[in-house]
Amino acid sequence: MRKTVTLVGRTNVGKSSIFNRLIGSNKAIVSDYEGLTRDRKISTIDKDGISLDLIDTGGFFSSEEDQFEDLILYQAHEAINSSDLIIFVVDNKFGLSPYDNEIASILRKSGKEIILVINKIDVKKNDATDDFAKLGFKDIYSVSAAHNKFITELRNEIFKRFSQNTDKKFEEEAKITIIGKPNVGKSSTINSLIDSDRLIVSDTPGTTVDSIDVEVNFRGKNYLFYDTAGVRRKSKVIEKEEKYSVIKSFDALEKSDLCLFLLDPKDMLSDQDFTLLSKAKDIGKAIIIAVNKADLLKPDQKKSILKQLFEDPATKEFPIVFISAKEKRGMRNLFDQIFRTIRNIDERVSTNKLNKILRQAIEDKSVPFKGKFKPKLRYIHQGSKNPHTFIIHGNSLDRLEGSYKKYILNKLTKELALPGLILRLKFLSSKNPFK
């Protein structure tokens, strides 16, 4: 198992900024808004063959108005208990806080190895550590995450603490992003998959502000799940940070292999669901629809939901599974469907098979004339995967009716039988009409 390094500290001291610098990305949302990091975010960092898990936690002692403070503190304590090294972050501009003393007391009792990091300095100064030296930690580093100063030195020090025996990189079978409306059960679903309460779960919409990635092993295969912020209607996305969260949700989907689209049976296929599903289709990754809270459904209700999903043009081509994150039911069926869909993603359709389908489609329904011109579809082959793009070559294809293009696409969808995959067509016309 990989060694774990955890960033802890009170709110708004710059833990997420340091986290982003250490992993070399903007994975954690950074802002002046207090208490923005609620869940633990985990990323793998590597150096010279050593691989470590870096964890960014929610801040200790957030605003009194934050109803999630107890849950955040619980998450932070859990992270400390499971860590091999703790990076205790304090704020040089604010100075030593009574809360810093309280956190230091908690950390000393943990018995863990600790590095004190003084953030928000513009230049390295000898007197910067004087006040914070009172906290009693031997190893002290001064950095400026905002200006990327002395981060490399801190990173090198972290890796010095671990031997070459640290575990190898996590190699995933697939990356899966869970999306859906707020409070549909995304975090609960991931907690069920890992049989833990790592992610904060609440009945209040919008609990997950940032996208979180979680490693899950099932039947010897590794999967990386991204839990994203619930996407609300645009009129309700007011806070700048929440708008950024929505962008991060779709960014997570862009780099995934598969989209797990969660639905709430109490509010099935609302306008918000259709908008979100349409965006997911535009991105083009394979999609599985999971109906959560199945423990609340009777058999006839499930049949009704299936009928509705199979008849709706927006959802009929996607695999459907029923799960109950609360009761931890349906997870085996979910993984079976994930495995089948990933296998479909990896399948490359032979050119021979594609052209047989194309010829049969033209035979069943001839290409319509466009004025004096009749487009000619000569042959087809596969281009990219996930989304699966099929390229049709021919003459005067720019004059091909949109309805006929849709007919060809529907024919391919039916004959190839690759549920969950997004199929697309691209038409290339020859410059010389006699070729």
Secondary structure, 3 states (H helix, E strand, C coil): CCEEEEEECECCCCHHHHHHHHHCCCCCCCCCCCCCCCCCEEEEEEECCEEEEEEECCCECCCCCCCCHHHHHHHHHHHHHCCCEEEEEEECCCCCCHHHHHHHHHHHHHCCEEEEEEECCCCCCHHHHCCHHHHCCCCEEECECCCCECHHHHHHHHHHCCCCCCCCCCCCCEEEEEECCCCCCHHHHHHHHHCCCCCCCCCCCCCCCCCEEEEEEECCEEEEEEECCCCCCHHHCCCHHHHHHHHHHHHHHHCCCEEEEEECHHHCCCHHHHHHHHHHHHHCCEEEEEECCHHHCCHHHHHHHHHHHHHCCCCCCCCEEECECCCCECHHHHHHHHHHHHHHHHCCCCHHHHHHHHHHHHHHCCCCCECCECCEEEEEEECCCCCEEEEEEEECHHHCCHHHHHHHHHHHHHHHCCCCCCEEEEEEECCCCCC
